[in-house]
Amino acid sequence: MNLKDLYINFFVSKGHKQIPSSPVVPENDPSVLFNTAGMQPLIPYLLGQPHPYGTRLCDYQKCVRTNDLEEVGDTTHHTFFEMLGNWSLGDYFKDESISWSFEFLTKVLNIPIERLAVTVFAGDDTIPFDEVSHDKWLSLGIKEERIARTVSDNFWIAGESGPCGSDTEIFYFRSNDEIPDVFDPEDDRWVEIWNNVFMQYFKSKDGIVTDLPHKNVDTGMGVERTTAILEGVNDNYLSSVWKDIIDLISELSNLPYEGNEKSMRIIADHIRTAVFISADPSGIKPSNTDQGYILRRLIRRAIRHAKQLGIDINSNWEEKIAQLILEKYKPYYKELVDNENVVYEVLKNEKIKFNRTLEKGLKEFEKVTKDSKTIDGITAFHLFDTYGFPIELTIELAQEQGITVDKQGYLDKFKEHQELSRTASAGKFKGGLAGNSEIETKYHTATHLLNAALKEVVNKDVHQKGSNITPERMRFDFSCDHKLTDEEKSKTEELVNKWIKEGLDVTVREMTKEEAINSGAECMFIEKYPDIVTVYSIGDVSHELCGGPHVKNTSELGHFKIIKEEASSAGVRRIKAILE
């Protein structure tokens, strides 16, 4: 039995209900491009909305983090990873959470207690020392010298203000060195393997701390890191999660892993991530913006490293790797079964496009070096960003012609680009907690009305394909094979505003997924929903499966106005709108 199954079985035995993994692309969360943590899809429930599965939940969640993309290639960094999590929504708290974490690690995974250490919140001017967690660890046999007290590393908050609380982190001594008696969190031989977050306070913008009406627990443990620890390897890519993928890349390149680690790790990581993004129900395709840009960048970076290893990039090497990855994960994720051919098509098409781009890049290189003996940093970065030329390739080609390259200028430009990427993809808040403001709630409700109006005005077969909500506007993607006429846009606006003026009540019911489907409730991705779902109805106008949040009556929304209508992708249109 693998780690995921062991984890789920254990927490089910403790009264938890397993919930399905959400798609890697979040709904209605503009703070991140992808789900970056297991708790992210549970935001409405952590903030108080009842979950249809109850108060004790567990799952394994698909996550994608791109804020440290350039670090991939070492032994530990991954773009896509699986996060194990269990939650208490106003149910149990510190005592049970810590006890079960300890029991799972020491009794189920058989990790020796002498290799474990923990951190707890030391306390500050507003929130006291977490004595409960400290004393609980002592009672379980963790020695005082192995309990470190910190402030910043053991306090979690959603942005500058919001739900907050202490956390306790569990560390494993990964080295073969003699285990020190005293735990030093700065000693990198200790690796964090589990984090238990205790959300019990609300901190206002002026620093006032009050108790939340419900105390919640949010935990997380990475599959890749923990698997490597259990198997006793110091390189994650030598664990069973990765070993067969690395072996295949070695076979395709006819090169050993040793001496070629970085390129093989990048290929394995990036193709795996590309598989999950391509198979996601959101229908992301390589592009020059948002998630599509990340997908394109991952595939092209994998191609560059495949080329460096001597793999024939015109062969079907990427399909062979993707096929292996799909077979590994199909038993756990239905979308991989449903969209297998989509994955192959995305990888193949992007490879063909990039091969053409490489040819153009060589021509661009010849052009910029025709009358110059130097390549400045901006030009070198342009060759990288536009044509996929790594700086090493640019320098190599330049040296052959006696041309110098401003590498530092390139690095400065690259750093600037990297910071922009971090801002775009890392998310606003620790843990990815999105805004849940009054205006965002209004916009979320308005998407239901817009969807209903488009069905009536444009085509009854119109379906939502995605949305993005900020405090400034709403963005709504929908299936449509033509540009909306001015008349269609005008009628859509009029119909939405008519329903707003009618003051329609917004109601919610819990029911089984089968009952919801039979009742005619619409949903974006039926496979992502648990067996028990929430269905929101707006009068007789809209009837949809949704997690919320919503206003109580449409009269709260104000005046709806479309500000832009444009193409999003093939067969998909995009509306941007505001509430005045």
N, C-alpha and C positions, 0 to 999 in steps of 0.2 A: 504494500500500500504506500503511495507516495505522500509527500508532505501535505498537499492540499486536502486529500481525502482524510488523512489523520486529523488535521485541524478541524475540518467541518464535523466529522464524527464526534470529536471530543466536545465541541461546544453545543452540538445538538443534544448530547447526553446531559448537558447542563441547562437544558430548557430553551435553547436558542432555536430560531427558525432560519434556515438557509434562504437567502434572497439571491436572485440571479445577478450576475455581473452586468453592470450598465455598459453601454457603448463607450468607446474611447473618446468620442467627440461629445462633450456635454451639451445638454439642452439649456437654453436661456441662462447661460453663465458666461458673460463676456470677459471675466477676469482671467480666463485661461483658454488656450486653444484646445487643450485635451484634458481629460480627467487625470489629475496628477496625484490623487490619493484616494484611498478606499472610502473615506468619509464624504468626498465631494458630492456624489449623487444623493447623499442622505441629508443634505443641508436643511431642507424644509422640516424634516422630522427632528433634527437636532435643535431646531429653533422652536419646536413646540407642536407642529402638526402631527396628529396621530398616524402611525404607520399601520397599513392594513395587516401586516404580519405580527403586530404586537410590539412589545417593549424589549425583547431580547432577540438580537439579530446577529447573523454571521455570514460571511461570504469570502470569495476570492475575486478581487476586482482588477480588471485590466487597466493599467496606468501607462501614460507616456509623459516623460519629462524631457524637454529640449533645452533647458537653461544652461546645461553643461555639456552640450553636444560635442564640443571640441575635446572634452576629456575622454570620450569613448575611445577605447584602444588600450587603456590600462587594464588592470586585473579586476576592477570592481564596478566601473561605471556602465550603466545600461540605459538605453533610451526607452524601450518598452520593458516593463516588469509587471509582475503579479504581486498584489498586496493582499495578505491575509488580514481579516479584521473581524472583531466582534464588538457589539454595541449594546449599551444599556440606555434606553430612552426613559429616564425617570424611574428606573427599576433598581437594580443593585448598584453599589458604588465601590468605593476603594477596597474594602475588605475582600469581597468576592472576586473582584477584578484581579487583584494582585495574587490571591490564592490560586485562582485558576491558571493564570499565566505561569506561575511557578510550578504548578502541578503538571501542566502540559510540557514544559521544558525538561523537567527532571524525571517525571514518571513515564510520559509517552515518548519523548525524544531521547530520554536517558542521558541528558547532559549532566555531567558531574557538578555538584554545587560549588566545588572549589574553583571552577572556571567561570563563575558568575559574579557580577558586581552590579550595583545599581546607583542611580542618582535620584535625589529628591529635591523638592523646592526648599531653598534655605529661608525664604521669607523676605519681605521688604517693608517699606513704610505703610503699605495699605493692606497687604495680604500676609497672614502669619505663616510661619514655618509649618510645613506639612508633616506634623508629628504623627498623624494617623498612618501615612504610608511608611514613614521611617520605622515606627514600632511594629508594623505588620511584617516588614522585611526581617526585622530582628527575630520575631517570633517564628519565622519560617527557617531560620538558621543562617541567614546572611549576617556575617560579622560586622560590627560597627566600622572596622577599618575598610570594609568593602562598600560602605554607603557614603557616597559623596554628596555634599550639599552645594547646590548652585542656584543662581537666581535666573539669569537670562536663558540658560539652556533648559530650564525646567518650569517655564511658565509659558503658556499658550494663550494667544488672544487673536481674534479675528480682526486684524487691522489695528488702527489707532484706538478704536473702541468697539465694544460688542461682547458676545459671550467669551468667557475666559476661565482660566483655572490652572492649577498646577498639573504637572505631569511627572511620571516616574519612568525613567529609561533603564532598560536591562541590557547589560554588556556581557560579551563573551571574550575570554582570553584566547586569541587565535594562534598565538605564537607557540613554538616548541620550547621557548626559554622557560626558566624557572618562574613560576607564577609569583608575582610580588605579594607580600602580605597586605600592603596598603594600595588601594585602588586610586589611580590618578586618571581622571577622564581625559587628560591631554596626552596620555600615553597611547599612541596609535596601535599598539598591540591589542588593546581592548577595542572590540567592535560592537557597536550598538546593534541589537537584533530585535528589540521589541520596545514599543513606546505605548504607555497607557496614559491617556489624557483625561483629566477629570474636570469637566466643565460645570462649575457650580456658581460662578459669579457673572455679573454684567458690569463692565467698566464703561462709564460715560466719557465723552470727549473732554470734560473738565476734570477727569481723574477720579470721580466718585465711584466707589465699588459697592454694589448691592447684590443680594442673593438672587439667583435665578429661581423661578417657580419650580423647576424640575432639575435635578442633578443628572447629568449624562456622562457616560463613559464612551470614549472612542479609542480603539487600539489599532495598531498596525504592525505587521511583520512581513518583511520581504521574502518571497519564495526563493529567489536566486541566491541571495546572501546566506540565508539559513541552510539551504541545501548544500552549499559549498562547505559551510562549517561542519555540518553533520557528516559529510564525506571526507573531512580532513584535508581539504586542498586549499591552498592559499591563493590560487588563481580561479576565480569564479568560472572561467571558460573551460576548466578541466573537470568541472562537476558534470553530473548526468544531465543537467539542464541543457548543456551546450556541447558535450563531448562529441556526439554523433554529427552535429552540424560542422564543428571544426574538422573532424575527420573527413567529411565530404569535401570541404574546401581544400584540404590538403591533397586529397585524391584528384580533384579537378585541376589543381595547380601543379601537381607532381612535385610538391615541396613539403618539407617537414614543418610542423608547428613551431618548433624551436628555431629562433632566428627570424621568423616571419609573424610573430605574435600579433603585432599591432594591426597589420592589414587584415589578418584573418579574423580578429576580434571585431573590427569595424564592419567587415562584410557580414559576419554572422549576426551581429546586433542590428545593423541597419536593414538587412533583408527581413529579419523577424519583425521589426517594427513596421516596415512597409507592408508586410502581409496583413497585420492586424488593422492598420489604417485603411488599406484598400478594401478589406472585407467588412469594414464597419458599415452598419445600415445607413449612415449619413450619406454614403455615396461620394466620399472625397476622392478627387482625382488630382494628379499632379498639375500645379498651376504656379503662378507667380505671387499669390497672396495667401495669407492665413495658413490653414492646415495643409492646403495644397502645395504651398511653398515648402513647408517642412517635408512633406512626402517626396517632392521632387529632389530636394537637397539630399535626403537620405539615400535614395536610389542612385543618384549620380555620384555621391561619395563612395558608395559600394562599388560602382562600376570602375571608378578611378583606381581603387585599391585592387580590384580584380585584375585590371590591366597591369598594375605594378607587379603582381604575382605571376604574370605571364599567362593568365587564363585567356583563352580565346573568347573575347567579349562578343563575338558574332555567333557563338554557339548558344545553346539553351541552358547555360550554366545557372542563370538566375532562377529558371523554372525548376531545375533539379533541387536547388536549395530550398525554394519555397515549398515544393512538394513534401520534402522531409519535415519542414516546420508544420505544415498543415496536418500531416498525419499525426504528429506529436500532440497537437492541441485540439483537433476536431472533437475528441470525446468530451471536451469541457465547454466548447463554445460553438453553438449552432450556426452562427453567422459564417464561420469558416467552411462549413459544409455547403451552405446555401450560395456562397459567393466565391467558391474555389476558382472558377473560370475567370471571374472578374479580376482576381489577384494576378493570375498568369497574364491576362491581357494588359493590365496596368504596367506590370514590370517590363513586358516585352516592348510595348509602345514607347515607354520612357527610355528604354535602352536604345531603340532605333533613333529617337529624337536626339539623344545625347551624343550618339556616335556622329551624327551629322553636325552637331554643335562643335565637337572636337575638331572636325575638319575645318569648320569656319574659324575656330580659334587659332589654328595654325596659320591660316591666311591673315588673320588679324595680327598675329605675332610678326609675321613677315612685313606687314604694312608699317607697324609702329617702330620697327628696327631698321627700316630701309635707309633712312638718312640720319640715324642717331646711334651713338655708341653707348647710350645709357637708357635704362628703363626706370622711370620714376615710380614711386610707391603707388600713386593713384592708378597708373596704367597697369602695374603688376596686379593690383587688386581687381581692376576691371577684367583682366584676363581670367582671374579666378572666379569672380562673382558671375560674370556673363557667360564665359566659355568653359568653366570648370577646370581651369589650369591650376593645379596646386603650385605654390611658390617654388617647390623643389623642381618641378618640370620647367617653369619659366627660367630659373637660374641655370639649369642644365643646358637648355637650348641656347641661352645667352652666352654661356661660357664657350660653347662650340664656335661662336662667331666673334669672340673677344669683346663681348658687350657686358657692362656692369649693370647690376640691378640694385636699386635702393630698397634693400630688404627691410630696414628699419621703418622707412616710409610706408611700406606694405603692411608691416606689423601694426603700425599706428592706425592705419585705415581699417585693418582687420579688427583691431580692438574696438574701434568705434562701432563697426558693424555688429560685433559680438554683444556689446552693451545694448544695442537696439534689439537684438534677438532675445536677450534675457528679459527685457522689459515686455516684449510682445508675448513671450511664451511661458514665463515663469509664474505669472499670476500676481494679483495684487496682495494677497494675504497668505500667511503661513497656512499650509494645508489646503489652499485653494478655495476658502470660503467666499462665496459670491455675495454681492449686495442683495438685500432683501427689503429695500426701501419701499415707501408708499408708491412712488411713481413707477418703480419697476414692477410692482404688483399690478398696477393699472395697465401698464403696457402688456404684461403677460395675459391679462384678461382680454385685452383688445385683440390679441392674435387670434383668439377663438372666434370673435365676431368677424374679423377680417376673413378668416378661413371660410366661415359660413357664407359671407357675402360673395366671395369669389365663386363659390359653388353655384350660387343663384344667378350671378350676373354673367360669368364667363363660361363655366362648364361644371356640371354636377360631378364630374370625375376628377376635379381639382383636388389635390392632396398636399398637405404640408410636407416639405422636404427638409426643413430646418428653420431655425430662428436664432436671433441674437438680440439681446435686450440690454440697453444701457440706460442710465438716468436721463439721457438726452434724446433718445429715439428708440424705435423698434425696427428690426429688420426681419422680414418674413420671406422665406423661399417656398415656392409652390410649383407643382407640375403644370406646365402650360407650353404649348407648341408655337405660340405666337406672341408678338409684342402687343400689350394691351392698347386698345384705342383710347383716345381721349374720352369718348363716351363711356367705355367700360370702366375707366378709372373714376369718372364722375359718378356713375351709378353705384359703384362699390363704396365710395365715400358717403354718398347719400344714404345708402342702406345701413351702413355701420352707425352713422349718426342718428338715424331713425330709431334703431334699437337702443342706443344710448339714452335718447330722450324718453323712450317708453318706460324706462326704469325697471328693467327686467331683473328679477331675483337670480342670484347665482347660488345654486344648491349643490351639495356633494353627497354621494352615497358610496358605501363600500359593498362590493359584490365579487363573485368569482369572475375570473377572466372570461370564462365561457358565457356566463350570464351577461356580461358587458357586451360581448360581441353579438350575442343574440338580440340584445336590446337596440342594436344599431349604433352603439357608441363607436366613434372614430378614434383611431390611435395611429401615431406615427410609425412606431416600430413595435408590433405586437409581441415579438419574441423577447423584448427587454423587460416586459412586465412580469411581476410575480403572479402566482395563482389567485391571490386576493388583491383587488385593485380599487382605486378611487376613481369615480366617474363624476365629472363636473358638468352640470347642465346650466345653460343660460336661457331661462324661459323655455320656449319651444324652438329656439333658434339654433342652439349648439348643444351637442351631447358628446363629450370626449373623455377618454382616459387621460389623466394628467396628474402630476404630483403637486401642482400648486406653485406658489400661492395665488389667490384671486380676491378681488373685491367682493363685497356682499351684494351689491346692486350696480347695474350698469350706469345709473345716474351719477356715480362717483367719477366717471372717466373723463368728462369734459368733451371737447370737440376734436374729432378725428380728422386728420389731414394727411394725404399722401404727398410726400415731397419728391419721391423719385421712383421710377419703375424701370428696370433694366434686366438684361440677361445675366444669369448666374453661371449656368453651364448648359450643355445640350439638353433641351427639353425642360429646363428649369428657369423660371423667372424670379426676380427679386423685387420686393416692395420695401421702401423705407418710408416710415410714417412717424408723425408726432401727435401728441395730445396737447391741445392748447387750452 
